[in-house]
Amino acid sequence: MNSMFTYKYPRMLVTVDAVVFLVDNNNAATHVLLIKRGNEPFKGHYAIPGGFPEMNELLVNAAARELFEETGIKGIELQQIGAFDGPKRDPRDRNISIAFWGRTNQTKLQPIARDDAAHAQWFPLNQLPSLAFDHDKIVKAALSRLEGKL
């Protein structure tokens, strides 16, 4: 691949996000994993874990890496939800997020804020804080996927 290639048209950014649910013994989602952002934009606001993929990294692997880097949690099977492409979803630039979701019933999994996350914790689904970007839409889409699997 030639890294010197130039293109006269603007290009969009691509990020990945990972919604992880904690489910109870009846397979009902009870909590979602969130981080408090340590950097702008939306510094100090809660968000789902995510970030930018490396140039030669599969998107699902990037989502798993970002999940681990920001929360210390790994080994969650992630499935793609879809693309979220609102033109104003990210104040930095035009950004498309490819979102993934997963679930665990391991109640002993305790997230630890790492990398650019200032805090990480499980939130009850009925007590979610206001979320950065369009992450409320992503969480709703992930929840509908989870409910469709149960």
C-alpha positions in Angstrom: 0.0 0.0 0.0 1.4 3.4 -0.9 1.0 5.7 2.0 1.8 8.7 -0.2 -1.5 8.4 -2.1 -3.5 11.6 -2.0 -7.1 12.1 -2.6 -8.6 15.5 -3.4 -12.0 14.8 -1.6 -12.5 14.9 2.1 -12.3 11.6 3.9 -14.3 10.5 7.0 -12.9 9.2 10.2 -13.8 5.7 11.4 -14.1 4.6 15.0 -15.3 1.4 16.8 -17.5 1.2 19.9 -18.3 -1.8 22.1 -21.5 -2.1 24.1 -21.1 -4.8 26.8 -24.1 -6.0 28.8 -24.1 -7.8 32.2 -26.9 -10.3 32.2 -28.5 -12.1 35.1 -29.3 -15.8 35.4 -32.6 -15.3 33.5 -30.6 -13.8 30.5 -32.1 -10.4 31.1 -29.7 -7.5 30.6 -29.3 -5.6 33.9 -26.2 -3.4 33.4 -24.1 -1.8 30.6 -20.4 -1.0 30.8 -19.5 2.7 30.5 -16.4 4.7 30.8 -16.0 8.4 31.8 -14.0 10.1 29.1 -10.7 11.5 30.2 -10.1 13.5 27.0 -12.0 15.9 24.8 -14.4 15.9 23.2 -16.9 15.2 25.9 -14.3 15.0 28.6 -16.0 14.0 31.9 -19.0 12.5 30.2 -19.9 8.9 30.1 -19.6 6.9 26.9 -19.3 3.3 25.7 -15.7 2.1 25.3 -14.3 2.7 21.8 -11.7 4.5 19.7 -9.8 4.4 16.5 -8.7 1.2 14.8 -5.1 0.7 13.7 -4.5 0.7 9.9 -4.2 -3.0 9.5 -6.5 -4.2 12.3 -9.9 -5.8 11.8 -12.7 -3.7 13.2 -13.9 -6.4 15.6 -10.3 -6.7 16.9 -10.1 -3.0 17.3 -13.3 -2.9 19.4 -12.0 -5.7 21.6 -8.6 -3.9 22.0 -10.3 -0.6 22.9 -12.6 -2.4 25.4 -9.5 -3.9 27.1 -7.4 -0.7 26.9 -10.2 1.4 28.5 -11.7 -1.1 31.0 -9.3 -4.0 31.5 -12.0 -6.4 30.4 -11.3 -9.0 27.7 -12.6 -12.2 26.4 -16.1 -10.9 25.5 -17.4 -12.2 22.2 -18.4 -9.1 20.1 -20.9 -9.0 17.3 -21.4 -6.2 14.9 -24.5 -4.0 15.3 -23.9 -1.7 12.4 -22.7 1.7 11.4 -23.7 5.0 13.0 -23.1 7.8 10.7 -24.9 11.0 11.8 -23.0 13.9 10.2 -22.7 15.7 13.5 -22.2 12.8 15.9 -18.6 13.8 16.6 -17.5 17.4 17.0 -13.9 16.6 15.9 -14.8 15.7 12.3 -17.1 13.6 10.1 -16.9 10.2 11.9 -18.6 6.9 11.3 -18.7 4.4 14.1 -18.9 0.7 13.6 -20.5 -0.6 16.8 -20.3 -4.0 18.4 -22.1 -5.6 21.3 -21.4 -8.5 23.7 -22.6 -9.9 26.9 -21.3 -11.6 30.0 -22.9 -13.1 33.1 -19.7 -12.8 35.1 -20.7 -10.5 37.9 -17.2 -10.6 39.3 -15.8 -8.7 36.3 -14.8 -5.4 37.7 -13.8 -2.8 35.1 -10.7 -0.7 35.8 -10.3 2.6 34.1 -7.2 2.6 31.9 -5.7 4.4 28.9 -7.9 7.5 28.2 -10.8 6.5 30.4 -11.0 8.4 33.7 -13.5 5.9 35.2 -15.2 2.7 34.2 -18.2 1.0 35.8 -21.3 -1.1 35.2 -24.5 1.0 35.2 -28.0 -0.3 35.7 -29.9 -0.1 32.4 -32.6 1.9 34.1 -30.2 4.4 35.5 -27.9 5.3 32.6 -26.3 8.8 32.7 -26.4 11.1 29.7 -24.0 9.7 27.1 -21.5 11.3 24.8 -21.8 11.4 21.0 -24.8 9.3 19.9 -24.0 6.5 22.3 -27.6 6.4 23.6 -28.7 5.3 20.1 -25.9 2.7 20.0 -26.9 1.3 23.4 -30.6 1.0 22.3 -29.6 -0.8 19.1 -27.4 -3.2 21.0 -30.2 -3.9 23.5 -32.6 -4.7 20.7 -30.0 -7.1 19.3 -29.5 -8.7 22.7 -33.3 -9.1 23.2 -33.6 -10.6 19.7 -31.0 -13.3 20.7 -32.9 -14.3 23.9 
